Amino acid sequence: MNTYVILRRSGWRSPEELQEAAGRSKKVGDEEMSDDIRWIRSYVLEEGGSSVGTVCIYQASSPEAISEHASRADLPVDEIIPVADTVVVRPDPETAAA
């Protein structure tokens, strides 16, 4: 599997809507596509007003698998970017305020 960044701009109108989408994403990934995709983490973006977007880190067998997962889970996808390498300067913070 390769690592990808998925950009989802202004995909949700509220944090609650995003939470519902996260549940669908996890279910589809874990129950329907576990051989092709694995959700690693997401960062929630303030997009202005009450809308939020995300930058998601996934491991997947292909960009097509990411698109298929998004379609099944009813998630937006603005861009899929392959990750060339990882540089960790500091670990992710334990908690983040959105």
C-alpha positions as CSV (number, residue, x, y, z in Angstrom):
1,M,0.0,0.0,0.0
2,N,1.1,3.6,-0.7
3,T,0.4,6.7,1.4
4,Y,-1.8,9.5,0.1
5,V,-3.0,12.9,1.2
6,I,-6.7,13.6,0.4
7,L,-7.9,17.2,0.4
8,R,-11.5,17.7,1.1
9,R,-12.3,21.5,1.0
10,S,-15.5,22.8,2.7
11,G,-17.0,19.3,2.7
12,W,-19.2,19.7,5.7
13,R,-21.4,22.5,7.2
14,S,-20.8,21.5,10.8
15,P,-18.6,19.4,13.0
16,E,-21.6,17.1,13.6
17,E,-22.0,16.5,9.9
18,L,-18.2,15.7,9.7
19,Q,-18.6,13.3,12.6
20,E,-21.3,11.4,10.7
21,A,-19.1,11.2,7.6
22,A,-16.2,9.9,9.7
23,G,-18.4,7.1,10.9
24,R,-19.4,6.1,7.3
25,S,-15.7,6.4,6.3
26,K,-14.5,4.0,9.0
27,K,-17.3,1.5,8.4
28,V,-16.7,1.3,4.6
29,G,-12.9,1.1,5.1
30,D,-13.0,-1.5,7.8
31,E,-15.9,-3.6,6.6
32,E,-16.0,-3.3,2.8
33,M,-12.5,-2.4,1.6
34,S,-10.1,-3.5,4.3
35,D,-7.7,-5.0,1.8
36,D,-7.5,-1.8,-0.2
37,I,-7.7,1.2,2.1
38,R,-6.7,2.2,5.6
39,W,-7.5,5.6,7.2
40,I,-4.6,6.9,9.3
41,R,-5.6,10.3,10.5
42,S,-7.3,13.6,9.5
43,Y,-6.8,17.2,10.3
44,V,-9.9,19.4,10.3
45,L,-9.7,22.7,8.6
46,E,-11.6,25.9,9.4
47,E,-12.9,27.0,6.0
48,G,-14.7,30.1,7.1
49,G,-18.2,30.5,8.4
50,S,-19.4,27.2,9.8
51,S,-18.0,24.9,7.1
52,V,-15.1,22.6,7.7
53,G,-12.8,20.7,5.4
54,T,-10.2,18.0,6.0
55,V,-6.7,16.9,5.1
56,C,-6.8,13.1,5.4
57,I,-3.9,10.7,5.5
58,Y,-4.7,7.2,4.0
59,Q,-2.8,4.2,2.9
60,A,-4.4,2.6,-0.1
61,S,-3.7,0.2,-3.0
62,S,-4.3,3.0,-5.5
63,P,-5.9,6.4,-6.0
64,E,-8.8,4.6,-7.6
65,A,-9.4,2.7,-4.3
66,I,-9.6,6.1,-2.5
67,S,-12.1,7.4,-5.0
68,E,-14.2,4.2,-4.7
69,H,-14.1,4.5,-0.9
70,A,-15.2,8.1,-1.0
71,S,-18.0,7.2,-3.4
72,R,-19.3,4.4,-1.1
73,A,-19.0,6.5,2.0
74,D,-20.5,9.6,0.3
75,L,-17.4,11.8,1.0
76,P,-16.1,14.6,-1.1
77,V,-12.6,14.4,-2.7
78,D,-11.0,17.5,-4.2
79,E,-7.5,16.1,-4.6
80,I,-5.6,12.9,-4.1
81,I,-1.8,13.4,-3.7
82,P,0.7,10.6,-3.4
83,V,3.2,11.0,-0.4
84,A,6.8,10.7,-1.5
85,D,8.3,10.6,2.0
86,T,7.7,11.4,5.6
87,V,9.7,13.8,7.8
88,V,8.7,13.9,11.5
89,V,10.0,16.8,13.4
90,R,7.7,16.5,16.3
91,P,4.9,14.0,17.0
92,D,1.3,15.1,16.4
93,P,-0.1,17.0,19.4
94,E,-2.2,14.8,21.8
95,T,-5.3,17.0,21.3
96,A,-6.2,19.7,18.8
97,A,-8.9,22.3,18.9
98,A,-10.9,22.8,15.8
